[in-house]
Amino acid sequence: MAQDEELTSYMYQIEQCKEQLNQLDMQSQYLQAALMDYNKAKLTLENLKKTDKEIDILLPIGGGTFIDASAKKSSKVLVDIGSGLVSEKTYDDAIKKIDERVKDLEKTQEKLAQMIERVQEEATEVSAKAQKIMSEQNKK
């Protein structure tokens, strides 16, 4: 393969790596947001579990908007189990379910970090090859 064709191929591979890294970064941000959401839910459940009376809360209704509301002591929590279904659980069981989901998300995040590292290594290798060809062309 001629050097120009090889250089073009390397540049294409570098662009592909950049696109992959952008996609992986977006997925990582999504996972981070989900983890924060689960941790906030866990903290809320832990605090509600401790109270024995009705308490005033700010209820998020979306879009950064809240309303004043009251939460009464309840022994049950409704937990999303997928496909639009919810299951009634105790506070402790709901917290365990959240912990399981957090653990799964953290495992996924670790795999994602490994993928990002592999793509970065590939991009570095390809970039070095492209730079070598460009330096050889400049010597001529």
N, C-alpha and C positions, 0 to 999 in steps of 0.2 A: 504494500500500500504506500502510495506517495505520502510525503510528509504533510502536505497540505490537507489531504484527505484524513490522515491520522489526527492532525490537529483539530479539524472540524469535528471528527468523531469524539475526541476528548472534550471539546467545548460543549457538545450536545450532552455528553454524560454528566458534565458538571452542572448544566442547567437542570437535568433530570434529578440530580441529587438535591439541588436547591429546592425544587418543587416538592420532593419527598420530605425534606426537612420542614418546609412550611406546613405541609399537611400533618406531619407528626407533632409539630409544635401546637397546632390548633387542637389536636386530640389531647395533648398534654394539658392545655389550658382548660378544656372541657372537663377532664378528669379532676383537675385541681378544684374547679368550681363545684363539682359533685361532691368531692371530699369535704369541702367547707360546708356545704349544705347538710350533709349527714352529721358532721360534727356539731353544727348548730342545733340540729334536731335532737341529737343525743343530750346535749347540754340542757336544752329546754325540758326534755322529759325528766332528766335527773332533778332539775329544780322543781318541776311540777309535782314530782313524786314526794318531795319533802314537805309540801304544804298540806295542811289539813282543812283549809277553808277556801272560800271563793276569793280569787285575786283579780285585780285589774290588770289587763294586758293590752298591748298594742297588737292588733291583728293585721298582718300584711295582706293586702288584697290585690297586689300586683302593681307593677309600674312604679315602685318606690312609694306607694300610697298605703297608709295605715288608718285603721279606725280604732277607737276605744272600745274595749269589750271586757267581759268578765268570764273567767274560766272557773268552773266549779270542780271540786275534787271528784275525780272519777277513778274507778279501779281498772278501767279498760282503755286501751289505745287502739285505734284503727290503723293498720299497717298495710300499705300497698304490696300485694304479692305478685303483681304483673297482670297483664291483659285486662286492666281496668278493674281487677278484683281486689277487695280489701279483706283482711282477716282481723278479727278482734283478738288482742293479746293483752297480757298484763304489762305493766311498765317494764319490769325486768326482762320479759321475753321480747318486748319491742326494742329495748336497748341492746339485747343480744343480737337481734336481727340486724340492727344498724351496725353493730360491731363486725358482723359477718360481711356485710356489704362494703364497709370501709376496708376490711382486710382484702377482699376481692379487688377493689379498686386500686389499692396499693400494689398488689401483685401485677395488675395490668400496667400500672404506672412504671414499675420496675422494668417490665418487658419493653415498654415504649422507650424508656431511657436507653436500654441496650440497643434497640433498633436505631435510635438517633445516633448513638456512638458509632455503630457500624456504618451508617450512611456518611457520617462525617469523615470517618477513616477512608472510605472509598473515594469521597470527594477530594481529600488531601492527596491520595495516591494518584488519582487522575490528573489533578492540578500539577503535581510534580512532573508527571510525564509530559504534560502540555508545555510547561515552562522549559523543560529540557529541549524539546523540539524548537521552541521559539528562540532559545539562546543559541542553538546550533544554526538556525537560519540567520540570526544576526551576525554570526561570525563569518558568514559567507560574503 
